C-alpha cells in the first residue's frame, strides 16, 4: 500500500510541481491586482447628463419597440448620438433610441468612437488619439460570461499614457469594460496563468470548466498523498532534524511539514472555486423565486412618466420588484431618488426600498420570514449595494436567507446552508477573507504573501527533485 502511495505521489508530483509553483506565485499577484473590470465608480463617472429634450417616447413605447416580452429593467442614459433606452429581460437586452424608438445597436465606427470619446471626457481621460483596435466576440480580457449579452465588442484604444482600452457593446453602445497597460501586464503574470485562462480555452466555458476542475482535483490528490507520506516519514531522533532524508529531499520534507495545513486547505479551496453547483448551491434564486421577484410590471402605467426628467440626472432606471414598477433617478454615485406606484409625493429626496417593501417580497418567496434587517459592513456573509451607502436588507426565512439591494431591488445573494458553508470552504480558506483579517488588511496582506511564498519554496524543492528523477530515469 505504502509503495503505491510513494509511486503515485512521485509521478503526480513531477506532473504538478510546476503547476503548484505557478499557483502560489500568481496568487500573490492576484491578491494585489484584480482581473480588469469596469467598476461602478468608473461606469457612472463616464455617464453624461441625460438631455430630456431628446426623450420623445415613453418607457412603455421603448419596451414595446424592443420586443423584449419579459422586460424587468429599463435604463435611460445619454450616448454621443442621443439618449438611449436599454431594455433588459432574463435572456435578452435591446437598445432603443429615445427620440424615435429606432433600434440603437451600434455598428458604425464613428458612433463607437464618439461613445468612447464621450466616456473618456467625462472621466478626465486623454482621448486625443482614440482609435478602434478590434471588433471581436472574445479576447483575453473579455472572456467572462457576463459579456455574452453584449458580444461582439468593439475594443477602443485611447492612445493615452496609461494605455487605456475601452470595450463598447455592439448591442447597447455602453462601455462594459476597461483595462490599462499595467492591469493587462500584471494579469498576464497573475490571473491568466492562475486560472489557466488563455482565450482559446476560456472562450469555451464548458471545456475550460472541465479542464481546470480536473487539474485541481489531481493536484489535490497529489497534495494529500504528499501529506500522508510526510507525516509517516517523520523521524524523531534527539535534537536532530525530524527527517530521514538529506539534501533537497530533506528540504522538501521539512518545508512540506511546515506548510502542510496551508497547502492542503489552499488547494482544497481552490478546487472548490471550480464547483459551479457540483457540490454546493450557487447562491441564485430558483426559477419560481425569480418569477416572483422579477415579474414584469405593467409598463404602460401612466405614473412611470409623470415626473419630468431632470437635466442633471445621469441615469434613470425603471425596474420590476415584487410585481411592481419603480423608477430611480441617479444624479451622483451615491445619490438617487426612488418612486413607486404608491408614492404620494415626488419630493426629490434620496430614497431606497423600505423594510416593508422588502418584506412584501420575501413573504412571497418563502414561509417563516422574519423582519428584514440591515446588513452590517462586517457581516460574515458580506454583500454590497450598487450605490455606496445604500442599505442591504437580509431576510431570514428559516434555513434560506435573501439579501436585497435597497437601491435597485436586485437580490444580491440567496444563502441556504450549502451556500453559507461554501463561503467558508472556498472564499475564507482561499483568500483569507475572514472577518477578523478583513478588519486588519495589512496583516491579511502579510499572511497571504508569506504563506504563498512558503508554498512557492516548497514547490521549487519539488521541481528540483522531479527534474533530478526525470534526468536519472531517462539517462538510464
C-alpha positions in Angstrom: 0.0 0.0 0.0 2.7 2.4 1.0 4.7 1.6 -2.1 1.7 2.5 -4.3 1.3 5.8 -2.4 5.0 6.6 -2.9 4.8 5.8 -6.6 1.6 7.8 -7.2 2.9 10.8 -5.3 6.2 10.7 -7.1 4.7 10.9 -10.6 1.8 13.2 -9.7 4.4 15.4 -8.0 6.5 15.5 -11.1 3.5 16.3 -13.2 2.1 19.0 -11.0 5.1 20.7 -9.2 5.3 23.4 -11.8 1.6 24.0 -11.6 1.8 24.3 -7.8 4.7 26.8 -8.1 2.7 28.8 -10.7 -0.5 28.9 -8.5 1.4 30.2 -5.5 3.4 32.8 -7.4 0.4 34.1 -9.3 -1.8 34.0 -6.2 0.4 36.8 -4.8 -0.1 38.9 -7.9 -3.8 38.3 -7.9 -4.1 39.4 -4.3 -3.0 42.9 -5.3 -4.1 43.3 -9.0 -7.6 42.0 -9.8 -8.8 41.0 -13.2 -9.7 44.0 -15.4 -13.2 45.2 -15.0 -15.3 48.4 -15.2 -16.1 49.3 -11.7 -19.4 51.1 -10.8 -17.4 54.2 -10.0 -15.8 54.2 -13.4 -19.0 53.3 -15.2 -21.1 56.0 -13.6 -18.4 58.7 -13.8 -18.3 58.1 -17.5 -22.0 59.0 -17.9 -23.1 62.4 -19.2 -26.3 64.1 -18.0 -29.4 63.0 -20.0 -30.8 65.5 -22.4 -34.5 65.5 -21.6 -35.4 67.4 -24.7 -34.5 64.5 -26.9 -36.6 61.9 -25.0 -39.7 61.7 -27.2 -41.1 58.2 -26.4 -42.3 56.7 -23.2 -41.0 53.7 -21.2 -43.9 51.6 -22.4 -43.1 52.6 -26.0 -39.5 51.6 -25.5 -40.4 48.2 -24.1 -42.8 47.6 -26.9 -40.3 48.6 -29.6 -37.6 46.4 -28.1 -39.6 43.2 -28.4 -38.4 42.0 -25.0 -41.6 40.4 -23.7 -40.2 39.6 -20.2 -38.6 43.0 -19.6 -37.7 43.6 -16.0 -35.4 46.6 -16.3 -35.3 49.7 -18.5 -32.4 52.2 -18.3 -32.1 55.6 -19.9 -28.7 57.1 -20.4 -27.0 59.6 -22.7 -24.9 58.4 -25.6 -22.9 60.6 -28.0 -25.7 60.1 -30.6 -28.5 60.9 -28.2 -30.4 59.3 -25.2 -31.0 55.6 -25.4 -33.3 53.2 -23.5 -31.7 49.8 -22.7 -34.5 47.2 -22.1 -33.4 44.0 -20.3 -35.2 40.7 -19.9 -34.0 37.5 -18.5 -32.3 36.3 -21.7 -32.2 39.4 -24.0 -31.2 43.0 -24.0 -32.1 45.6 -26.6 -31.2 49.3 -27.0 -33.8 51.8 -28.4 -33.3 55.4 -29.4 -35.3 57.6 -27.0 -36.0 60.1 -29.8 -38.0 57.8 -32.1 -37.9 54.2 -31.0 -35.4 53.0 -33.6 -33.0 50.2 -32.9 -29.9 51.6 -31.2 -27.5 48.7 -31.6 -24.1 50.0 -32.8 -22.2 49.1 -35.9 -20.9 52.5 -37.1 -17.3 53.1 -36.2 -18.0 56.8 -36.0 -20.6 56.2 -33.3 -18.3 53.9 -31.4 -15.5 56.5 -31.4 -18.0 59.2 -30.3 -19.2 57.0 -27.4 -15.6 56.2 -26.3 -14.6 59.9 -26.5 -17.6 61.0 -24.5 -16.9 58.4 -21.8 -13.3 59.3 -21.6 -14.0 63.1 -21.5 -16.4 62.5 -18.5 -13.7 60.6 -16.7 -11.0 63.1 -17.5 -9.0 60.6 -19.7 -7.0 61.7 -22.7 -8.7 60.5 -25.9 -6.9 62.7 -28.5 -5.5 59.6 -30.3 -8.5 57.3 -29.9 -8.9 54.5 -32.5 -10.8 51.2 -32.8 -8.4 48.3 -32.2 -10.7 45.4 -32.9 -14.3 44.1 -33.2 -14.5 40.6 -31.8 -16.5 38.2 -29.7 -13.7 37.3 -27.4 -10.2 38.5 -26.4 -8.1 37.8 -23.3 -9.9 40.4 -21.2 -13.5 40.0 -22.4 -13.9 36.2 -21.9 -16.1 36.2 -18.8 -19.6 35.1 -19.4 -21.1 38.4 -18.1 -20.3 39.9 -21.5 -22.2 37.4 -23.5 -25.2 39.7 -23.9 -23.0 42.4 -25.4 -20.9 40.5 -28.0 -19.4 41.3 -30.3 -17.4 44.0 -28.5 -15.6 47.0 -30.0 -12.1 47.4 -28.4 -11.2 51.0 -28.5 -7.7 52.2 -27.7 -7.5 55.7 -26.2 -3.8 56.1 -27.0 -3.1 57.7 -23.6 -0.1 57.3 -21.4 -1.7 54.6 -19.4 -2.6 52.5 -22.4 -6.3 52.6 -21.6 -8.6 50.4 -23.7 -12.4 50.6 -23.6 -14.9 47.9 -24.7 -18.1 49.1 -26.3 -21.1 46.8 -26.5 -22.4 46.4 -30.1 -25.9 45.8 -28.8 -26.3 48.7 -26.4 -23.4 51.1 -27.1 -22.5 51.0 -23.4 -18.9 50.9 -22.1 -18.8 47.5 -20.4 -15.1 47.0 -19.7 -11.9 48.9 -19.5 -8.3 48.0 -18.9 -4.9 49.7 -18.7 -1.4 48.5 -19.8 -0.5 47.9 -16.2 -3.6 45.8 -15.5 -3.0 43.7 -18.6 0.7 43.2 -17.9 0.2 42.1 -14.3 -2.8 39.9 -15.2 -0.8 38.0 -17.8 1.5 37.1 -14.8 -1.4 36.7 -12.5 -5.0 35.8 -13.3 -4.4 34.4 -16.8 -1.9 31.9 -15.6 -3.6 31.2 -12.2 -7.0 30.4 -13.8 -5.4 28.7 -16.9 -7.3 31.4 -18.8 -5.9 31.6 -22.4 -8.6 33.0 -24.7 -8.8 29.9 -26.9 -9.7 27.7 -23.8 -11.7 30.1 -21.7 -14.0 31.1 -24.7 -15.4 27.6 -24.4 -16.7 27.8 -20.8 -17.7 24.1 -20.5 -14.3 22.8 -21.7 -12.4 25.3 -19.5 -14.5 24.3 -16.5 -13.8 20.6 -17.0 -10.1 21.1 -17.6 -9.4 23.3 -14.6 -11.7 21.2 -12.3 -9.9 18.0 -13.3 -6.4 19.5 -12.9 -7.3 21.0 -9.5 -8.7 17.6 -8.3 -5.5 15.8 -9.4 -3.4 18.4 -7.7 -5.4 18.0 -4.5 -4.8 14.2 -4.6 -1.1 14.8 -5.1 -1.0 17.1 -2.1 -3.0 14.7 0.1 -0.6 11.8 -0.8 2.4 14.0 0.0 0.9 14.9 3.4 0.4 11.3 4.2 4.0 10.4 3.3 5.4 13.5 5.0 3.7 12.5 8.3 4.6 8.8 8.1 8.3 9.6 7.4 8.8 11.8 10.4 11.7 10.5 12.4 12.3 12.0 15.9 15.9 11.4 16.8 17.0 13.6 19.7 17.8 17.1 18.7 18.3 16.2 15.0 16.0 17.1 12.2 12.8 15.0 12.1 13.5 13.6 8.6 15.3 10.6 7.3 16.3 12.4 4.1 19.3 14.6 3.1 19.7 17.5 0.7 16.8 18.6 -1.5 14.7 15.7 -0.3 15.1 16.8 3.3 14.3 20.4 2.4 11.2 19.2 0.6 10.1 17.1 3.5 10.7 19.8 6.2 9.1 22.7 4.2 6.2 20.3 3.3 5.6 19.6 7.0 5.7 23.4 7.8 3.2 24.3 5.2 1.0 21.1 5.0 -2.0 22.7 6.6 -1.9 25.7 4.3 -1.1 23.8 1.1 -4.0 21.3 1.7 -6.6 23.9 2.6 -5.5 26.2 -0.2 -5.5 23.6 -2.9 -8.7 22.1 -1.5 -10.5 25.5 -1.5 -9.0 26.3 -4.9 -10.6 23.2 -6.3 -13.9 24.4 -4.8 -13.6 27.6 -6.7 -14.5 25.5 -9.7 -17.5 23.9 -8.0 -20.1 25.8 -10.1 -23.0 23.9 -8.4 -21.5 20.4 -8.4 -21.5 20.0 -4.6 -22.7 23.4 -3.3 -25.6 25.6 -4.3 -24.8 28.6 -6.4 -26.5 31.3 -4.4 -29.0 32.1 -7.1 -32.8 32.3 -7.0 -34.7 29.3 -8.1 -36.9 29.6 -11.2 -40.0 30.0 -9.1 -38.4 32.6 -6.8 -37.1 34.6 -9.8 -40.5 34.6 -11.4 -41.9 36.2 -8.3 -39.1 38.7 -7.7 -38.8 39.9 -11.3 -42.4 39.5 -12.5 -42.8 42.0 -15.3 -45.0 45.0 -14.3 -47.5 47.0 -16.3 -45.1 49.2 -18.2 -48.0 51.2 -19.6 -48.8 52.6 -16.1 -49.1 56.4 -16.6 -47.2 57.3 -13.4 -43.9 56.0 -14.8 -43.5 59.0 -17.0 -45.4 61.6 -14.9 -42.3 63.0 -13.3 -40.2 65.1 -15.7 -36.6 64.1 -16.4 -34.1 66.4 -14.7 -31.3 67.7 -16.8 -28.8 66.8 -14.0 -29.8 63.1 -14.0 -27.1 60.9 -15.4 -29.1 57.7 -15.4 -32.7 56.8 -15.0 -33.9 53.2 -14.4 -37.3 51.6 -14.2 -37.2 48.2 -12.6 -39.6 45.5 -11.5 -39.8 44.5 -7.9 -42.4 42.1 -6.5 -44.6 42.7 -9.5 -44.5 46.5 -9.1 -42.6 49.1 -11.1 -40.2 51.6 -9.6 -38.3 54.5 -11.1 -34.9 55.7 -9.8 -33.1 58.7 -10.9 -29.4 58.8 -10.3 -27.6 62.2 -10.0 -24.3 61.1 -8.4 -22.7 57.8 -7.5 -24.3 57.8 -4.0 -27.4 59.9 -4.7 -30.7 58.7 -6.1 -34.4 59.3 -5.9 -36.8 56.4 -5.9 -40.5 56.4 -6.6 -43.0 53.6 -6.7 -46.6 53.3 -7.8 -48.0 54.0 -4.3 -45.8 57.0 -3.6 -47.9 60.1 -2.9 -45.2 62.7 -3.4 -42.1 63.0 -5.5 -40.1 65.4 -3.3 -36.7 64.6 -4.8 -35.3 63.3 -1.5 -32.9 60.3 -1.6 -34.9 57.2 -1.0 -34.3 53.4 -1.1 -36.6 50.5 -0.8 -38.1 50.3 2.7 -38.2 47.4 5.2 -41.9 46.9 4.4 -41.3 46.8 0.7 -38.6 44.2 1.0 -40.7 42.2 3.5 -43.6 42.2 1.0 -41.4 40.4 -1.5 -39.7 37.9 0.9 -43.1 36.9 2.4 -44.0 35.7 -1.1 -40.7 33.9 -1.6 -40.7 31.7 1.4 -42.5 31.0 4.7 -41.4 31.9 8.1 -39.6 35.0 7.1 -38.6 37.4 9.9 -38.5 41.2 9.5 -35.6 42.2 7.2 -32.6 43.7 8.9 -29.9 46.0 7.5 -26.7 44.1 6.8 -23.6 45.3 8.8 -20.5 46.2 7.0 -18.5 43.5 8.8 -21.1 40.7 8.4 -19.7 37.1 8.0 -21.6 36.9 4.7 -21.0 40.3 3.1 -23.0 41.9 0.3 -22.7 45.5 -1.0 -25.2 47.7 -2.7 -24.5 49.1 -6.2 -25.0 52.6 -4.6 -22.4 53.4 -1.9 -24.0 53.8 1.5 -27.4 52.3 0.5 -28.6 49.6 2.9 -28.7 45.9 2.0 -31.5 44.0 3.7 -31.3 40.4 4.8 -34.5 38.5 5.3 -34.1 35.2 7.2 -36.7 32.7 6.0 -35.9 29.6 8.0 -32.8 28.0 6.5 -32.8 30.3 3.5 -31.6 34.0 3.6 -32.2 36.6 1.0 -30.0 39.7 0.6 -31.8 42.5 -1.2 -30.2 45.7 -2.5 -32.5 48.6 -1.4 -31.1 50.8 -4.2 -32.3 48.8 -7.3 -34.3 45.9 -5.9 -31.9 43.2 -7.0 -31.5 40.0 -4.9 -27.7 40.0 -4.3 -27.5 36.5 -2.9 -29.6 33.6 -1.8 -27.9 31.9 1.2 -29.0 28.5 2.1 -27.0 26.2 4.4 -25.0 24.9 1.5 -24.1 28.4 0.2 -23.1 29.6 3.7 -20.8 26.6 4.0 -19.3 27.4 0.6 -18.4 30.9 1.8 -16.0 29.3 4.3 -14.6 26.3 2.4 -13.8 28.4 -0.6 -13.6 32.2 0.0 -12.3 32.2 3.5 -9.8 29.4 3.1 -8.6 30.5 -0.3 -8.4 34.3 0.1 -8.2 34.6 3.9 -11.2 37.0 3.9 -12.1 36.0 7.5 -13.8 39.0 9.1 -11.1 39.4 11.7 -8.4 39.6 9.0 -10.6 41.9 6.8 -10.6 44.3 9.7 -6.7 44.3 9.6 -5.9 44.4 5.9 -2.1 44.8 6.3 -2.0 41.7 8.5 -4.0 39.8 5.9 -1.7 41.0 3.1 1.3 39.8 5.1 -0.3 36.4 5.7 -1.3 35.9 2.1 2.2 36.9 0.7 4.1 35.0 3.4 2.1 31.7 3.1 2.2 31.8 -0.7 6.0 32.4 -0.6 6.4 29.3 1.7 4.2 27.4 -0.7 6.4 28.6 -3.6 9.6 27.5 -1.9 8.0 24.1 -1.2 7.0 23.8 -4.8 10.5 24.7 -6.0 12.0 21.9 -4.0 9.6 19.5 -5.7 10.6 20.9 -9.1 14.3 20.2 -8.3 13.6 16.7 -7.1 11.3 15.9 -10.0 13.8 17.2 -12.5 16.6 15.0 -11.0 14.3 12.0 -11.0 13.4 12.5 -14.7 17.0 13.1 -15.7 18.2 9.9 -13.9 15.3 7.9 -15.3 15.9 8.8 -19.0 19.6 8.8 -18.6 19.4 5.1 -17.6 
